[in-house]
């Protein structure tokens, strides 16, 4: 078949963390990719527009290594060598600490750094075309190809369209994919702090009835001060007020939540507030369309696995596409899409359900609920096989893993 002008092997909508990772994994296997986003690159790469820090688990880190990015990211990241979980500041804890030979559980990376690294890598590859800022005017997913018309008048063609355009994905809704969704009565306050005592490369998750309070390890700042990211889940109605109280009062609230075990904390960044919600698609595919990341699912940040779920989507979809290409299939073939949907739907559903249950369980007030939670934490702590299974989930190393998550190209 004659190749059309402006034709790619795959078109990706969305140049965020997941969209660019998807582009790079496909390019690493020799495919030509076009990425479209309506955002101006200057806005997309401005760290002030996303002050979040992401936990990249060891499986996702393997994929970033396979496509040659970890050497650039490592100087900016902080290993997660241990995870410690408490119900409030009460006695009893659950800790996950792998053997020294197993390596860290993951890496904490600022979203701004990750976005910049992915964007520069995509720019450097001739088989990735970045069209920013561009607005999609019309999408036609036909029997033989996908056709996209842009506001600039350009028309693009590919056998497959990948939606990585986030929770409000217009192409997902246009495809008629049904979503289960609801809002939690929570907002997350996110900021960066310095503190007197070293964090020991430990991620802390402290559960309160009002919501979890996470302290995530970061590299020291330029002045050598110990530094961590805070993800503080609060009742939705309290979020705006807590984000705006004066710095001294906010620091005092942080000290109450931590009990001071890291010493005095000082706020080092602006405070951002994000409303929290849940959404899960009934399918990750439609005709010549695949959803990845937040376009297909969104979970509570209680387990820090949102971005990693999207990375698993990327790895699985890449393997399905590359295997299909090697057998001579049209890249938008229903067989490829069905395999991807089967592979990812159950895992996404199980993780989504688990985080939703945890959110509700740890949000139950009262001493009885707290006692039950601490009993459960103690059981996991005392049963090594169960603890190992939880640690494998945290690493992203459970289930049917795509090759990329084991550090290998397909």
N, C-alpha and C positions, 0 to 999 in steps of 0.2 A: 504494500500500500504506500502511495506517495505521501511523504511527510509534508504537512501544511507549514506555511510560514507562521512564526510565533507559536510553534507546537513544542510542548514539553512532554516528558514521560509522566510527570505528576505536577499538579498545581496545588499549592498549599495556601489557604486563607489564614493569615495570622502570623506575625513575625515576633511573637513573644517567645518565652523560654521553650515551650513545647514545639511550636511551629518551626523555629530555627534548628532545634535538635533533630526534628524529623527530617528537615532538609539536608542536614549534614550527614545523617546516617544513610539516607538514600544516595546522596552524591558519593559517599565512600564506596558504594557498590556500583558506580558507573552510570547512574541515572541522571538525566537532566531534569532540574527542578525549577519551577517558578514560584516565588513567594510574593504574595500580595498583602499589603496592609494599608489602612487609611491613615495611620499615624505618621507624623513627620519624624524622620530619624532622630532629630535633635530632642524631641519629646520622648521618644522611645528609649533613648540612651541617657536621659537625665536621671541620675540616681535619686534626686529629690522626689520624683514621681512614683518611686517604689522603694520605701525604706525597709522592706521586709528582708529577713534572712531565712534561707531555706536549708533544711537538713537533707543533704544528698546521701542516701544510704549506700552501702558498699556495692550493691548490685548496680545501681544507677551510676556510681563512680566508675565501675568497670566499663560501662558503655561509653562514658565520656573519655576514658582512657583509650578504648578501641578506635575512637575517631580522632585521637591525637590532641585532646584539650587539657588533660590533667596537669601537664607540666606548666601551663600558663595559669591554671586555677590554683594550684597547690600553694604558691606563695601568699595567696590572699585568704586561704581557708584555715579552719581550725578543726583538728581531729576530734571526733566524739569517741572517747575511749570507754565511757561508762554512762549509763542512764540510771538515774535514781528516782524512784516514785514513792511519794508519801500521801497519806490521807491527812490533809492539813499538816500541822506540825506535831502530830501525835506520835507516840512510840510505834515502832513497826515500819519496815520499809521493804521495798522490792528493788534490787539492783541487778542490772545487766552489765556484766563486765567480761568480755571475751578473753580467751587465753592470749598471751603476748604474740604467739605465732600466727594467730588468726587475723591480726590487723585490726584497725579501728572499726567501729560500728557504722561510721559514716563521716561526713565532712560538713561543717557549717560554712556556707558561702553567702555573701550578701547578694541579693537579687540583681542589684545594679552591676556588680562585677561579672556575674554569670551572663547577664544580658549583653554586656559590652563584649565579652570574650566570644560568645556565640555569633554575634553580629559581625565582628571582625573576621572570624573564621569563614563565615558564609560569603563575605565580600571577597575573600581571597581565592575562592574556588570558581573557576570559569563555568562550571556546569550548574551553578546556582545563580539565578537571575532574581534580584531583589527589586520589586516595584513598590516604592514608597515615596511620598504618600499617593496612593491611588484608591479611588472609590469604585467598587463594583456596581455597575448599573443593572446588569442582567446575567443570569446563569441559566444555561440550558443543558440539562443532563439527558442527552439523547441515547438512542440505542447503540450508537457507534463511537461517540466521543462526548466530552464535556466542552462546551463553548462558553466563554466568559467575555462580556463586553464591559470595558472600563469607561470611566468618565472622560478620559483623554481621547476616546475614540478607538483605542486599540482593541483588537479581538484576539483572545488567546484560546488555544486548544490543547487538550490532553485526554488520555483515556480514563484518568482518575482524578477526582477532587478530594483533598483532605481538609476537613474543617478543624482548625486549631484556633478558632476565633473566640474562645472563652465562653463563660456561662450564658451570655446573651446571644449565642450563635444564631444569626439570622438564617444561614443556610440550613441548619438543623431544623428550625421551625418551618421553613419553606418546604422541606422534604416531608413534613408531617410526622416526624419522629416524636412520639409521646414521651413526656417527662413526668416523673414523680418528683414533686418538690415542695418544700416548706421552709419557713424561716424559723430559726431558733430565737428565743428571747434573750439573745446574747450579742454583744459586740466584742471585738478584740482590740485592745489598745497595744500598739507595738512601738517600741522605742529601744534605744541603745543606752547602756549605763556603764560607768566604770565603778570598780569596787576595790576595797582594801585587800581582801584575801584572794589568793589564786583559785580559779574554778576547777583546777585539776582536770581539764578537758572533760568535765562531767556535764551532762544535760540533766537538769532537775525538772520534774513535773510534780507540782504540789496541787492536790485536788481539794477545792473548797466547794461547799454547796452553791455558792454564787458562780462557780466556774473554775476551770483549771488555771493555774499560774505557772508558766514555763520560764525557766532561765536557761538560755542556750549559749554555750561557750563560743567566744570569738577570739581572734588573735589580739594581742596587746596593741594598743594604739601607738602612734609615733613617739609618744613620751614614755612608753614602757609601762603604762597603766593597765591593770587587769580589766578586761572588757567582756560584757555579755549582752545578748539581746533578750528583751523581755516580751513575752506574748501573754498578756493578761486578759483573760476572758471575764467580762463583767455583765451584769444585767443590762439589757439594751438601753433602758431609760437612764442608766448611770453613766454610760459611755461618754457622751459629750461633756458632761460636767467634770469627770475625772481627767479628761484630756485637756481641759482648759484651766484647772486650778493652778495656782502658782507653783513654781518649781520646788520650793522648800516643802510645801504641803504634799506634793506628789511624791517626793523622795521619802517623806515620813510614812506615806501609805505603802511604799515599796518595802520599807524596813519592817513594817508590821507583817506583811505577807511572807517575808523570808525569815523572820525571827532574828535577823542580823547575822546569819551564819557566814555571809561573805563580807562582813564588815560594812562600813558606811558606803552607801551608793550615791552616785552623782549622775544626774541626767546629762547625756551627751548628744542628744539628737532631738528633733521635733517628735511630737507624739502623733501618730496616725491612728485613726479609728476605722475599723471595718465591720459592717454588719455581717453576721454569720448565718449561713443557710445550708440546706441540703438539696441536691438535685441528682437524679439518676435517670438515664434514658432507657427506654424499653429495648432499644437496639442501638448498636454502634455503627450501623451501615444502612444505606439505601442504594438505589440504583446509581452506580459509579460514584459513590460517596462513602467516606469513612470518617468517623469522629475520633479525635484524640484529645486527651487532657480534659480541661474544664468544659469543653463543648459537649462531652458525653457524661460527665459526672463531677460532682463537687461535694466535699465532705467537711465535717467539722475539723479544725486543726488540732484536736485533742491528741492525736497520735503523730502529728507532723508528717503525714504520709501523702498529702495531696499532690505535691509535685512529683513524688516518686511513682504514684499511680499513673500519672501522665507519661512518665518515662517508660514504664512497663508497656503502655499502649504503643509508644513509639517503637520500642524494640520488637514487639510482636508483629506490628503492622509491617515494619521493614522486612522481617523474615518472610512473611506471607507474600509480599510483593516480589522480593528477590527470587524466592523459590518459584513463584509463578512465571516470572520473566525467563528463568532458566529452562522451564518446560515449554516455553513458547506461547503462554497464555496472554491474552489481552490483559493489560494491567488493571482494567476495570471489571474484569470477569467476575461473575457472581460466585465462582468457586473460591477465588482469593478472598473476597469480602466475607463469605460465609465462614471460612476458616478463622479469619481474624475475629469475627463476632463471637464465635464459639470459644475461642481461646481467652478472650478478655472479659466477656460479660460476667461469668461466674465469679472470677477473682475480684472484679470491681464491685459486684453486688455484695460479696462477703465482707470486703473491707468497709464498704459504705455502711452496711448493717452493723458491723462491729463498732465502728466509731459512733454511730447513732446510739447504740445501746449503752456504750461507755459514758457518753455525754449525759444520758438520762439517769444511769445508775449512780454516777458520782455527783449528780446534782440533787439527789434526794437528801432533804434535811433531817436532822435529829440524831441523837446518840445511837439509837438502834441501827440505823442505816450505816453510820460510821463504823460501828462494831462489825457489821457484816462485811463491809468493804475491807477493813483491816484483816479480818479472818481470811478473806480471799487472797489478799496480798501475801499474807503469811504462808498460805498453802502453796502458792506458786513459788515463793522463795525457797520452800523446803523440798520441792519435788524437782530434781534436776532435769528429767526428760521434758516436763512441762515448761520449765524455765528456758530450756534450750529451744523449744518450739517457738516461744514468744520472741526469743532473741533472733531466730532465723527470720521471723516475720519483720522484725525491726530492721534487719539487714536487707530485706527484700530478696532473700535467697530461698524462699519456700515455693512450692508448686512447680508447674511446668515452665521452666525458665527459657526464654529465647537466648540464642547464642550471644547476642550483644551484651546481655546482663551477666554473662560469664566472662566478658572481656574479649570475645572473639567476633570477627566479622563473619557474616553468614557464608 
